[in-house]
Amino acid sequence: MAQVVERRLPAIYDALDSRNNKLALKLINSALQKQPKSQMLRTLKAIALQRTGKDEEGLQLCEEVRREVPTDEQLLGTMTVFYRRANLLQNMSTAFAAACAAHPRDEGLLRGMFTCYVRDFDFAGQQQVALKLHKLAGASDEFYVWWAIVATALQAKAAIKGRPSALPAAKLLHLAEVMVAKQAQRGGIQTYEQLMLYIDILQAQGKHKQALETVEGKLGDVMSMAADRRSLRASLHIALGQMPQAAALFREALMDNPDDWTSLQQYLDCTMTISSGDHGSDARDSAEGSGDQTHGAGTQDDLSNGLSDLSLHNQQQTAFQSAEDTVHELLDKIDTDPQMQADAARGVIRGPQLALVELQMRKLVLTGERTEGSKQADHGLQGSQHGGQQDQDERQDGKKLEGDITRALAEAVLSCYKQLGHMLSCAVDLRSYSRRVEGPSREWLAKQLQIELQNLTTEPRKQQQQLQGQGQNGAAESSPDVTALLQLRRQISAYQIIHDLGLTHGTAAAAEAHTLELFTLYKPSLTLCQGLDPKEKAPGDDLIPLAVASLMAARNPDMVGGLDSESGGKTGTEQQKLMQRRILQALLVCEAAQKRSSVYAATRFACCALYGLLGAAGPAATNFDALAIKHIQHDSITGHHMLPVALGCQDAPTLDRLLSETILLHEDHDRDAGDTLIMAFDRGTFTKIIEFVDFKERLERSHALAVARSEQSLIQIRRSVPRGHTDVQSALKDACHSLKATSLLTQHSGLPRLEQLRFNEDLSTRPAWLPPQRGPAMGSLLGWWEQQAHTANTGYGRCWWAQPSAAELPSPDAQALRQDRCRHLQICCLMPQAMLELTSFEPESAQADAGTQKPDSGHAKLHANGKEQQQAEPALALPQLSALMGVPYSDLGPWLDSVSASSPQLPQQWPVGQEDHSHSQLQAQQLISLAAFAAADAGKAYWQQCHQSKGGSSSDSHQAQASIFTRRLAAVQTVFTASCQQAARQLQADPGHMLLGSTVLAVVHLVSEPATWLSLCVLAWQQLFGGVKRKLGKKGKAEVAAGDAAPDGGHFGEQQIRDQLGQMQQAMMQSLQGVIDAVSVRLKAPSKPQMAHATQTALGDGQQDLAKALSGCLSQSDIHASLNAVLAAQCMTLKRIKLQASELISAM
């Protein structure tokens, strides 16, 4: 019978491989009739069922086979295929464990067990199985012992990070060292990877000297490349504090390769450390000690400090001179080598030229540190007149010296530009230096670059001769196209450096003129694109981001008001229109450039943001999709570029796709990461194993992943509102379960903590006019509109987010960003939990809670006099949520009581670390959601009190608690109505103005956030007070018969609550209907005069020069098409909001 199965398996495999699953099922069922107990046939049937969508049936069949403890290696491999697709690979660990228990000396099964532990990232299991394999293979086979060593090292690293381990990290590292040492004695270290693993283990224990001796000894001969060995030796010298030896090794590397920038940087690090090491600390210690001595001039301590400072200064000068001599020696070597000289002329070798700028920057940094140290050291001298004058003179001398060095840095930047300005990377190479140029030197450098730009156009012959000398070969040197290309590159580099300097243009007109200048330069560059593929970067593409940045900075500096509000008035409206004009102009500039370059990332990102700011999600998604973002880019780019646009405009199709792609990236990597590790184990690339493990842990802790999962849960909750209270409760439970199931939310607090998160976002892709927003993702675009009037214009090079890995830098701005984003992530995670706690009314749980009195109850309770007292319970979500939103839980009552008809706004509470602007519509709407939760808290307390009435609760306490609830309902009704009325007024303002700017984003946020959460509460209250009426009816009648009825016959305040709830529900429906009516007016098709007005808005008064410049790239019909696309996408956003508001009304 087994032979019959074997004969039929090839046909079944062919059917499965060709995705003909129905035929495969047919063949398998036929074979099962003759061999019904065949494990292989049943496993193949499970795979076929899984592929046809019958996952449950297939899983049941495969589980039956697994419980039979199969031991055939081929069968277990086939089962792995099924469990991998089912995302249940952990089930294979038990299957292989059972098989290994039955056949403990089967090497194939043990290797399968090892792969299971690798996929599970069970380092202890890997070590145990690897040792079994080593014992089985014999002492002569050293392959498996390295598996055990790696697994031991991984255990130690996990233990250092706080992961539970049977042994402490120190013992695990020592064990791994002993195992490697035995291999070294036997001559078992034969590869580079084995040696590097040994060095890593030694360094982890702080045994740098032993590691250095190993590398310099016979074992180091396994490193075939002398440069790698030298670099490793130098790094170990640094770890030992032996800077002169390390500097000598790096200098040797530079002599071999003058363009080795890494060695050059490390050489300078070592040289500077030599000059500012122990002596610097001694000087600072002496300076601090001098504060306790006599403050008169000329004391022995002052003389000692002065000599110490002088010695330190002399050592620094010596170090700088030595480093400068080395750099000049490198330049001389290039000049004497014809090949290097040719490479340097073409910009292939540019390290030594940049090293001169690097030296000046380091001199400026150390001078600033020394000046600051001198201020602290001489602080004690301020007590006497002579000492104070001396201190002032020294500070002035320090500032003068610092200014001189800054000027030297500016001159070095200019000199490097003259040599390397024709290179595409010139401005990027100089960015970290130009941002250090401050004061008069900054204006001087900008002026000199302007002179260079003028010379490129006014002295064409001289410049042509210079540029031809920078051609790439003899044929190209005489080519006019090459000369024009090099000239264009020099112009672009100059403009980029000027932009990085961050100097403003003074007036909006000057900024607009600069934009025109840039675009005028861009148009002739299109002639150099002949023969280039449309997907290739055009020579002038780098001018477009500069032009867009200039337009976005061209806002009237006198207008500093906020958006259209009670305090902003006309000024805010005019400023918003001005910004809309700038955005439209910037969009047209980008669209003109994309006629030629369709995939230039900077332009596409700019378009994505600009369309998003206008509420046009469709065109924004089109531009984002053109970049073909995929794989890891969903973690580094999608979450902060396109996701805020899709959330801010509630573009459901785009939103679902982005969230699913982001989550799928992490799920796929989590499933497949084990296979990558297995391949690394098999090939012996042990250092890569450690890197892969680190990468997996980093992705698991991704902030972008946590945001995607939380937003996906919130979306499901919003979509459940039209289906009623039951579906809402189900969605809330699913959301809480989904969020708690993530690896970040398994801690005792149930919330992601800042130290757990990794911020992998590539913020350097954001231009200077689009700073990273610290608010929630949905309100990111609205937050930009509110903060743009308070944000100073600056160059891209001076933006803190322009640096690599900026999101994880230790700078104050980066720390504030991480803290605020973590706070908003915690709010998103708490909202479903808080709503579920406050709107779940189950008598069983309520009675259980009443029977076991919890200390510090989180609901509002009452004294006998009816006054409210707060008792916070950390286990409840609302106290945490209110604290995160800036209002302590104990202050919720007074905070809501401050609302009145004359003051229909909640007092804005700004959390620590946030700037307090005069008006924030975004935060005002967020606080409405908090007010809804506070009202729900009072309603839940009233309901619980009613269920505790058997314990002796009086009607007076019921009435008092009802009064608290009704006051909160009235306050929520007041602020929500006022917010809807404000939104309707903004939609109705200036009907002839087609573009809405921030208005549409504010309406989206209002309906999607506070209106939705308030509707969830209303649905719950409708269910609640139906139950309360039946519950209280019998008890109320009994008490009335006893003569204890309330004077108004209100059943202990229930009628009062019903009346207020009815008023609130009616007010909400009317308010939302007012928003819908205002949206409907805006949805009317624009007339020709309105389109003409929109076109005029885009070009603006006095912008005929820009219109003429665009006319060469965009026709009038193209301009109208772009404007129509914006208006159509804006209308789609409004239609989605209208539909969502209508669904909320229907649900109530």
N, C-alpha and C positions, 0 to 999 in steps of 0.2 A: 504494500500500500504506500510506503514511503517513496518508492520509486515512481509511483503514479503522480505523487505530489511534485517530485523533483522535475518530472517531464512537463508539468503544467506551469511551473513557476516562471520560465522565460517568457511565455506569452503574457502572463499577468504583469510581469515587470515592464514589458514593452507597452502594454496598455496604460499603465500608470505613468511611465516616462513620457508618453505622448499625450497625457492629460485626457485620455479617453476613459474617464472614471466609470461611466455606465458599463462599458465593455469589460472593464476590470472586475466590477461587481458581479457581472454575469458569469465570468470565468471562475471567480472565487466561489460563488454559490454552487456552481456545478461541481467544483472540486471538493467542497465541504460536504456534499451529499455522500461522497465516498470516504472522506476522511474528516468527520465532524470535529474531532478533537485535535486537529493539527494546530499547534500554536502559531506557526508561521502564517498559515492561511487566515486565521482569525485576526492576527495583527495586520496583515495586508488589507483585510476587509475593513478594519477600523480606520486605516489610512484613507481608503476609498470613500468610506462614509463621511469622514471629516472633510474631504475635498468636495463632497456634494452638499455640504451644509448641515449634515446630521451629526453635529459635534457630540451631543449627549449620548447618542447611541454608540458612536465610535469610542467615546471615552469609557463607557460601561464595558464594551467588549475588550478593550485593551487592559482595563483594570482586572478583568477576569483572568487574563493571561498572566498578568504580573503577580497575582495572588497564588498562581500555580508554581512560583519560584522557578522560572526558566533559567537554564545554565548555558544555553547555546550562545556563543558570542555573536554570531550573525543575527540571531533572533533579537538579542538585546540591542544591537545596533539599529535594527528595523523599528523596534519600539521607541528608540530615541528620536527617530524621525517624527513619529506621531506626537510624542510629548513636547518636542521642540515647538511644533506649530501650535500646540495647545497651551504653550507657555507654562508647562508643568514639568520642566526638566528635573525638578527636585524629586519627583517620583522615581526617577531612574537611579537615584542614590540608594534607595531602599532595595530596588531590584538587583543592582550589582552587589550590594552588601549581602543579600541572601545568597546570591550565586557564589560569591567568594567564600562564604561560610560553608557552603556545600563542597567547594573545590578550592581549598586554601592554597594550593601550590600551582594553580593555573595562572601563568604569567599574563595571558591575554585578558582574563577576567580582572586581575589586579590592575592592569593598565587602564581597563575600563572604569574600575573603581576610582583610580587616581584622576581620570578626566572628569568624573562626576564631582569629586571634591574641588577640582579646579574651577568648574562652572559654578559651584556653590561658594567659592572663595573661602573654603574651610581649610585654613593653613595647617592646623594641627592634624586634620585627617590626611592632608597631602604628605606631611612628614612621616606619619606612621606607615602609610602604604608604600612610600618611596623606600623606607628602610626595609620593609618586607620584600620588595622587588630586588633591592640590593643583596639581601641575604639569599634570595632564591637564585639570583644570577651568579653569585659567587664573588669572592674578594677580588678576582682578577678583572671583573667588569666594574669600572668606576662611573658608568654613565648615570646610574640611578642615585648614587650617593650625592651627586650635585643637585639632583631634584630635592633631596632631603635638606641639603644646605640652604637652598633658596627658600624652601618652605619654612625653615627655622628663622631665617632672616626676615621673612614676611611676618611671621608671628611676633618677632621682636618689634618690628616697626608698628604693627597694629597695637601692641601693648603700650608703646610710647604714646600713641594717640588716644589711649584710654579704653581700648577694646579689652573685654575680659580675657584673661589668659591664665593657664595653669601655672606658668612660671613667670617671674618678673622679666622685664626686657633685658636687664643686665645679664642674667643667667642664660637667656636664650642666645644673646650675642656671643657670650663666651663659648657656649656649646658649638655655635656655628664656626667660631674661630678655631676651636680645637679640631673640628672635622676637616676644615680646609688645611690646617697645618699638617695633619696626617697625610693628606693628599700631596702636599708640597714635598714632604719627606720621601714619598714614593715616586716623585716625579710626575704627579698627576695634574699639575697646573701646566697645561700645554696650549691654551688659547687665550686670546685677549679678554674674552668675556669672563673666563674663570679668574684671571688675575684682577680684573676690575671689581668682581664680586668680593674677592678677598680684601682689596683696598677699601671698599665701601664698608665692610664689616669692621675693619680696624678703625676707620675714621669715625664710625658710629660710636665706638668706645673711647674716642679721644686718643687713640694710639697713633698719632701722626708720625712720630719718629720711627716707629717700627714700619709703618707704611712706606715712608721715604726710603728706609734701608732696603725694603723689599723691591721697590721700583728700581733703585740704583744697583741692586744686586743681580744675581744670575736669573732670577725669576722675571726681571724686567725685560729680558731679551725676547720674551714672547711678543712684545710690542714691536711690530715690524716697521712702523713709521717713527723715525727719530723725532719728528715734530710733536707727535702725540706724547711720547715719553718725556720730552723736555717740558711740555706744558703741564703734565701731571706732576713732575718734580717741582716745578715752580709753584703750583697751587699748594703742594704739601709744605714747601718752605714758608709760604704765607701763613698756613695753619699753625706752623711752629713759631711764627713771629720773626722769621729770618728774612727780613725784607731785602737787605743787600744781595743775598744769594738769589732770591727770586727775581730782583731787578736785573741781575746779570744774565739770567736765563732768558728773560723776555727780551733783553737787548740783543742777545744772540739770535733769537727768533726773528727780530726785526731786520737784522743784517742779512738774513737769508731771504726774507720776504718783506720789503718795506711797506707793502700795502696791507699787512696783517693788522687790521684795526683792533681786534680783540687784544692781541699782545701789546699793542701800543697803549691802549687804555690801561691795561694791567701794569705795564711798565711805569706809567705816570702815577698810578695808585701807589705802587711800592715806593717810588722815589719821593712822593709827597708825604707818605707815612713816615719815611726815614727822618724827614725834616720836622715833622710836627707830632712826634710820638711822646716819649716820656717827658721831654723837656717842656712840652706844652702843658701837660698836666701839672708838672712841678710849678710852672709859672702861675697857673690858675690857683693852685693850692696856696702858694705864697701870697697871692693877691687877696684871697679870702681871709688868710690869717692876719694880714696887715690891718684889717678892720678893727682888731682888738687892741692894737698898739697905739702909741701916741701919734696924733694926726699931723704933727708939725712937719715942715719940709726938711729934707736932708737927713732923715733918720737912717739907721743902718738897714732896716727892713726895706725902706724905699730904694736904697742903693742896690740891695740884693735883687729886688724885683726888677729894677731897671736893667741890671746886668743880665738877668734871666731873659727878659724880653729881648734885649739886644742879641743875646746868644741865639735865641729862637729865630729872630729875624735874619741873622746872618746864615743860619743853617737853611732857612727857607730860600734865601737868595742863592745859596750854593746849589741847592737841589734844583731850583728853576734853571740855573745856568747849565747844570749838567744835563737836564732834560732838553733844554734848547739846543745844546751842542749836539746831542744825539739826533734830534730832528734835522738839524742842518747837515749832519753827516749823511743821513738818509737822502736828503735832497741832492747832496753832492754825488752820492752813488748813482742816483737816477740820471743826473746830468752826464755822467761818464759812461753810462751804458746805453747804446743807441736804441736797443729794443725797449728798455724801460722809458727812455726819453720819448719815444713814439707813443708808448702806452699812456704816459702822463699827459701828452698833448691831446690825446683823444679822451682823457678823463678815466681811462681804465684804472690807472693808479692815482688815487687822490688822497690816500691816508696821510702822507707827510704834510701836504698843504693844509688839511684840516687839523693836523696836530698843532700847528702854530696857533690856530684859533683856540683849540682846546687848552693850550698852555695859558693863554691870556685869560680865559674864563676861570681856570683854576686859581690863577693869581688873584683875580677879582674876588672869588669866594673866600680864599684864605685871608685876603686883606680885610674883607668885611668881618670875618670871624675875629681877627686880631684886633680890629677897631672896637668891636663889641666887648672883647675881653679886656681891653684897656680901659673902657668906660667902667667896667665892674671893678677892676683892680684899683683904679684911682678914685673910687667913690668916697673913700675916707678922707681924701684931700680937700673936699669941698668945705670943711669946717673953717679953714683959714682963708684969708683974702688972697694970699700968695698962691696957696694950693688951688683955690677955685679958679684963679686966672690961668694957672698952669693947666688945669683940667680942660678949661674952655679952649685954650690954644691947641692942646693936643687933639681935642675933638675936631677942631677946624682943620688941623693938619691931616687927621685921618680921613675926613671927608674929601679934602683936596686930593690926597693920595688915591682914594677910592675913585674919585672922578677922573683922575689921570689914567688909571688902569681901565676904567670903563671906556674912555676915549681910545685907549690902545686896543681894547677888544673890538670896538666899532671899526677901527682901521684894519684890524686883522680880518674881520668879516668882509669888508669892502675889498681887500686884497684877494681874499679867497674867491670872491665873486668874479673878479676880473680874470682869474685863472680858470675857474670851473663854471662860469655862468652859462656856458653853452651846453652843460649837462642837464638832463632831465631831473636829476636828483639834487641839483645844487641847493635850492631853497629848503628842501627837506633835510639835507646834510647840515645846513646852517641854522635850522630852526631852533635848536636847543641853545644856540649862542645868541641869536638875535633877540630872543626873549629876555636875555640878561642885560641888554643895553637899555639904560634908563637916562632920564634927565636930558641935558643939552646934547649929549652924545647921540641920543636917539633921533632928534631933529636933524643933527648934522649928517648922520648916516642916511636918513631918508632923502635929504637934499642932494647928497653925493650920488645916490642911486638915480635920482631924477636927472642929474647932469649926465650920467651914463646913458640914460634913455634918450636924452636929447642928442647926444653925440652919435648914437646909432642911426639917427635919421638925418642929422645936419652935416655929418662928416662921412658920407657913404664910402668914399674911396679908401680912406684910412681904415675904416672899420672892415671893409671888404678884404683888404690885405691881411688884417689880423684874423678874420674869421676863416679865410682860406687856409691859413696855417694850421687851423684846428680841424681840417678835413680828415676823413678816415683813411684815405689812400690817394695815390697820385691821380687816379681818374676822377675821383670825387672832388679833389681840391679845386678843379677848374669848372665844376658844375655850378651854374647859377642857382639851381634848386637847393643844393647843399648849402651854399652861402646864405641864401634866404632862410633856410631852415635853422641854421646856427644862429642867425641874427634874431629870428623869432624866439628861439629858446632863451637867448640872453635877455630879451625883453620880458618874457614871461617870468624868468627867475627874478629879475629886478622887481617886477610888480608883486610877486609872491613875498619877497623879503619885506617890501614896504608894507604889505598887508599884515605880515607877522609882527611888525613893529607896533601895530595897534594904534597908530595915529589917526584921529578922526579928520574928516574933511571940513569941519567947521560949520558948514551950512548944508541944508538939503540940496540946494542948487549945485554946490560943489560936488557932492556925492553923485548926483545925477550926471553931471558933466564927466566925472571919472568913469561912470558906467558906460557912457557913450564912447569915451576914449578907448576903453577895453574892447567893446564890441566892434568899433571901427577897425581895431587891430585884428580882430578875429576874422572878419570877412575876407581880407586878402589871403589869409592862411588857408582858406579852402582850396586855393589853386595848388597847394602842396599835397593834397589828398588824392591826386590822380594815381590810380593803380592800387590804392589801399582797399582792403575789404571793409565793407560798412561796419563790421563788428570790431575792427581795429580802432585803437585810439588815434584820433586826428592830432596833428601837431599843435593846433590852437585850442584844444579842448580845455586845457587848464585855465584859460582866460574866463570861461563861463562861470565857474564857482566864484571867481573874484568879482565878476560883474554882478552876480546875484547878491553876494555879501555887501557890495557897495549900495545896491538898491535897498536892501533890507535895513541898512544903517541910515538911509536917507529919510529919517523921520524928523519932524520939526523939533529941535531941542527945547523949544519953549513950552511944548505941550507935555506936561507931566501928569495930567489927570488920569484917572482910571477909565474903566468902561462906562457906558451910559448907565448912570446910577443917580441916586438922590444927591450924592456929593459931587459926582463928576459932571453932570449936566451936559451942556452943549460941547464943552471942551472934550469930554470923553468921546462923544459921538463923532466929532470932527477928527479926532485922532484915530478912531477906528476906521473911518473912511480913508484917511491918509494911508494907513497900513494896508487896507484892502487894495488900494491903488498900487502900492509898492509890490504886494504879493502878485497881483495880476501882471505887472510889468516884468517881474522876475520870472513868472511862468512863461510869458511870451519869449523871453530871452532863452530860457531852457528849451522850449519847443522849437525855436529856430535852430538851436545847436543840434537837437536830436534829429533834424532832417538829414544830417550827415552821420552823426555818431549815435547809434541807437542803443548802445550798451555801456556807455561811459558811466561808471558807478556814481561819481560825485553828482552828475547832473540828474540821474534817476533818483537818488536819495533826496536831492533838493526838490524835485517835482513831487515826490511822495509826501514830503512834509508840507509843501506849499498848498497842494490840493487838499490835504487833510485839514489845514488851518481854515480853509474856506468851506469845510463840511462836505467835500466832494470825495467820498470814499472810492467810488468806481475808478476814476482816472488815477487816483493814488495807487490802487491795487494793480492797475495795468502797468504803471511804471515800476512798481516793486517786482511784479512777476517777470518783467523783461530782464531782470538781473539773474534769473534762474537760481534763486537762493535755495540751497539744499544742504542736507546732512548737518554738520556741526554749525553751519551758519544760522540755522534756526535757533540755536542757543545763544549765539553771539550777536546776531543782527535783528532777527524777526521781532524779538520781544520788546525792543525799544524803538524800532522804526515803524513797522506796519501795524503791530498789534494795538498801540494806542489810537491809531487812526481808525481801525475797524471797530474798536470799542467806543470811541468817541462819537462815531457816526452810526453805531449799531448796525453795521453791514453784516447781517447774519451769515450769508454764504461764505464771505471772506473770513469772517471770524471763526466759523466752524473749521474751515480748512487750515487756517494758521494754527489754531490750538491743537487740532488732531496731528498735524505734521510735527509740531514741537514735541508733543507727548510721544508720538510714534518714534521719533529719533531716539529718545531715551529708552523706550521699551525695547527697540531693536538692539541698541547697544548693550543694554542689560542682558538681553538674551544671547547675544553673539560674542560678548566680551570673553567668555570662557574659552571659546574656540581659538581666539587670538592668543590667549595665554598657553593653550595646549600646543599650538604651533611653535611658540617661542621655547617651551620646554623641550620639544622634540629637536629643535635646531640648536639648542644650547645658547641662545641669546639671552643670558640671564639678566643683564642690566635692563633689557627691554621689558622683562616681566615686571620689574619694580615700577617702571614708568607706566605700563599698562594698568597696573593696580591703582596707582595714584590718579591716573586719568579717569578710571571708572568711579573712584570715590569722589572726584571733583564733579563729575556729571551728576552723580546721585544727589549732591548738595546744591545743585544749580538753582539760583534765584529765578531764572527764566522758567524753569520747569515748575517750581512752586507757584509762580504767578499763573502759568497756563492751567494748572490743575484747579486752582482756586477760582479763576475766572470761568472755567468750564462748569464748575459746580454752581456758581451764581447764575450763569445763563440758564441752566436747567430749572433753577428755582423761578426765574422770571417767566419762563415759558409755561410753567405749570399754573400760573395765576388764573388764566381763563377757564381752566378745567375744574376749579373749585377747591374747597378747603381740604378735602381728602387727598387729592393729588398734590397739593402744596405740602402737606405734612409728609407725604411719601418722598417728595423731592428733597425736603429739608433733611430727612433721615438719610437718604442716599448721599447727599452732599457731606453731611457730618461723617458718615462712614468712609467716604472716599478720601476726605482730607485727613482723617485720623489714621488711615491705612498707609499713608505715604511715609517714607523713611524719615522725613524731617519732623513729623508730628507725633513721634512715638515717645517723646520725653514726657516727664511727669506733668509739665505745664500744658501739654497738648498744643503748644504753639511753636512755630519756627523761631529759633533764637539767632541773633546776629552772628554769633561765632560758628553756627552750623552752616550758614549760607556761603556759597561761592558766587561772586558776581563776575560772570564770564562775558558780560556785554562788551563789545568793542565800541566804546564811546568815541574813539578817534574818527569814526565815520560821520560824526555829527559836525556840521559847520559851526562857525562862530556865532551865528544868529539863532542857533537852535540848541541852547544849553540843555543838558539832561534835567528833566523835571523831577522834583522830589515828591510830588503828590502821587495819587493813585493813577493807574494806567488809563482808566476811563476818562479822568479829568486832566490828562496831560496836555491836550491841545487847548482846552479852556484855560488851564493854568498859564500857558504861554501868553495868551491874550491879556491876562490879568497882570502878568509880570513884565511884559515887554516894555512898558513905560518906566519901569523901575530898574531895568537892566542896562548897564553901561555898555556902549559899543567898545569892542576890543578886537584885536587881530587874532586870527586862528592860532598862531604860534604862542600866544599868551593865555589861551584857554587851558584850564587845568585838565580838561578831558581830552586834549590833543595828544597826550602822552600815551605810550603803549601801556596796556593793562591799567588804564586810569581808574577804573571802577574799584580796584583793590589797592590803590595807593594809600599811604598813611597820611596824606595831606588832609587838612581840616575840611576842605570842600568834599573830598571823596568820602571821608568818614561821615559827614552830615548826610550825604546822599545815601549811603548804605543804611544808616540808622533810620532815616525817614522811609525808605522803601521797605525795610523790614517792618516798621511800624504799620504801614498800610497793608502789607501782606498779612500781618497778624489781625488787622481789622477785618479783612476779607475772610479770614478763617473763622473769626469769632461771630460774624453776623449770622450765618446759618445756625450755629449752635445756640446763640442767644435767642433767635426767633423761635427755634424749636422748643427751647425751655419755656419761653413766655407764652406760647400759643398752643401747647399740648395740655389738654385738660382731661386727665384720666383719673376717675375717682379712686381707683385702686391705689395708684401711686400717691395720690394726694392723702389718702387715709393712712398709707404707710408712713409718709413723711410726717403726718400729724401724730402718729403713734410713737415714732422715734424722733423726738425733738432734736433737730440739728442745731448746734451752736452757731451763732453769728449768721442768722438767716439773711439772705440777700434781698428779700422783699421789704417793702415799706410796711412797718408795723406802727401801732398806735399806743400812746399812753392812755390812761383813763380819761384825761381831759381832751382827748381827740387830736392832740398835736402829733405830728409825724416824727418818728425816730427812724434812723437808718442803722441797720446791722449788716455789715458786709460779710459775704461768704465767698472766699476765694474760689470755691469750686464752681460758682456760677459764672457765666460768660459776660453778663451785663456789667458788673463792676470793672472787669478788665477792659471791656469795650469802651466804656465811658471814660476811663482813665486815659486810654490811648487816643481818644478824640478830644482830650483837653479839658474834660469836665469831671472832677471827682464824683464818685457815685453818691457820696453824702451830700453833694451840692445840687443834685439833679432837681430836687423839689424847688428850692429857691431860684434856681436858674430858669425853670419853666414858669414860675410865678411872675418873673419879671416881664413876661410878654403881656401886652394889652392892646386894645384897639388903637390907641394912640401911638404905640411903639410895637408894630407887628413884626419885629425881627428878634431873633435869638441873639443874646450877647455872644460875640465870637471869642472863643477861647483858643489861643494859639499855643500849641505844645512847645516845650522848651526846645530851642534850636531853630525855630522857624521865625522868619521876619514877619512883623505885624504891618501889613499894608492897610491903607485906610478903608478899603472895601474889598471883600472877596466873595463874589457870587458863588464860587465853587465851594468854599467852606460853609457858607450859609446854607447851601442845599445839603451838604453832608450832615450838618447839625440838625436839619429837619428829620433825617433818618434816626439820629440819636434821640430826638424828642419822641418819635413814634415808639422806639424801644422803651423809653421811660414811661410812656402812657401804658404800654403793654405790661410793664412791670407792676404798675398800680392795679391794672385789671386782674392780673394773676393773683396779686395779694388779696384783692376783694373776693375772688373766687375761692381761694384757699380758706379765707376766714369763714366764708359761708359753709364750707365743708367741715370746718372745725366747730360749728355752732353747737354740736352735741356736747362739746366740752365746757359749755357754760358761757360762750361768747354772747354778748348782749346786742340788742338792736341798736343801741347808741353807737357802739363800735362799728357795726355794719354801716350806719349812716355816715359816720365820720370817714370811713375808708371809701365809701361811695363818693363823698365830696372831693376827696383827693383825686380819685379817678376822673371825675367830671371836670375838675379844674385842668387836669393835664390834657384831657380831650379837647377842651376849649382852646388851650394854648396851641396845641398842634394844629387845630383847625385854622386858627388865626395866622400862624406863620406859613402854612401851606397855601392858604388862599392868597396871602400877600405875594408869595413867590410866583404863583401861577399868574396873578395879575401883572406882575412885573414882566414875566416872559411874554404875555400877550401884548403888553405895551411895546416891548422891543420888536416884536414881529410886525406890529401895525405901524411903527414909526417909519416915516419917509417911504410911502408906498412906491414912489418912482425909483427908488434905489433897489436894484434887483439883488445885489449881494448882501448877505446877512452877516458874514464874518463869524464873530464869537456868539452871536445870538442863537444860531442854529445849534451850536455845540452846547450852549447853556440849556436850551429846551430839551435836547437829547438827554442830558444828565439829569434834569429835573424829572422827566417821565420815567427814565430807566432806574434811577436810584431812589430818591425819597418817595415818589408817588407809588412805586412798586412795593417798597417795604411797608408803607402805610396801608396799601390795599391788602397785603397779607394780614396785617393786624385786624383790619375791618372784617375780613372773611372769618378770622378766628373769633372775633367778638360776636359776630352773628351766630356762630355755633355755640359759643359759651353761654350767652344769656338766654337762649332757648332752653338749655339745660338748667340754668339757675332758676328760671321761672318755675319749672316743674319741681325742682328740688325745694324751693322755698314756699311753694304753694301750700303744701300740707302744714308745714310748721307755722307759716303765717296765719292760716286760718285757726290753728290751735291757739296761737297767742292772742289773736283778735277775740276769740271766744272768752279768753281769760281776762280781757280788758287791757292788754298790753300793746295794742296796735299803735303804730306811729301816727302822729296827728294828721299827716297828709295821706295816710293809707298807702304809702309807697312801697310796702314790702321791703323795709330796711334799705331804702335808697335805690332799689332796682329800677323803679319807674324814672327816677331822676337820671340814672345812667342811660336808660333806653331813650329818653327824650334827647339827651345831649348827643348820644351816638347817632340818632336819626338826623339831628341837625348837622353833625359833622359829615355824615355820609352824603347828605344832600349838598352841602357846601363843596365837598370834594368833587362830586359829579359835575356841579355847575362850573367849578374852577377848571377842571379838565376839559369840559366842553368849550369854555372860553379859549383855551389854548388850541383846541381842534379848529374852532371857527377862525382864529387868527392864522393858523397854518393853511386852512382852505383858501383864504384870500391870497396867500403867497403862492399857492400852487397853480394859479391861473397862468395861462400861456402868456409870455411877454409880448407886448406889441412892438412894432418897428421903432417907435420913438424910445421905448424902454431899452431895446437892444442898442440903439444908437447911444443912449445915455450910458449903458454898460461899457460900450467901446470907448466912449470919452473918459469914463472912469479908469479904464485900463491904461490909456495913453496919457490922460491928464492934460491940463492946460499948459501950454508952452512946451509940450513934448514932441513937437513935430520932428526935431532932429532924431530922437529915438525911433519915431515911426518910420522915418526915411531909412535909418540904419537897419531896422527890422525888415523893411520892404524887400531887401535883396534876398532874404531867406524865407520870409513868410509873406504870402499874399494876403489881401484883405479878406478873402474867403477863409484862409487858414486862421486868421485872427478871430473871425466870427465863429469858426468851428471850435476853437479852443474855448471861447467864452460860452458857447452853447453847451459844451461838455461840462463846464463848471456848473452852469445853471441847472442842467439836467440832473447831474449827480446830487446837487443840493436839493432839488425837488424830490429825488428818491429818498434822501435822508429824511426830509419832512414827511413824506408819505409813510415811511416806516414808523415815525413817531406818532403820526395821526392814527395809524392802525393800532399801535401799542396802547395809546391813550383810550381809544375806543374799546379795546379789550378790557382794560381796567374798569371802565364804566360798566360794561356788561357784567363783569364778574361781581360788582357790588350791587 
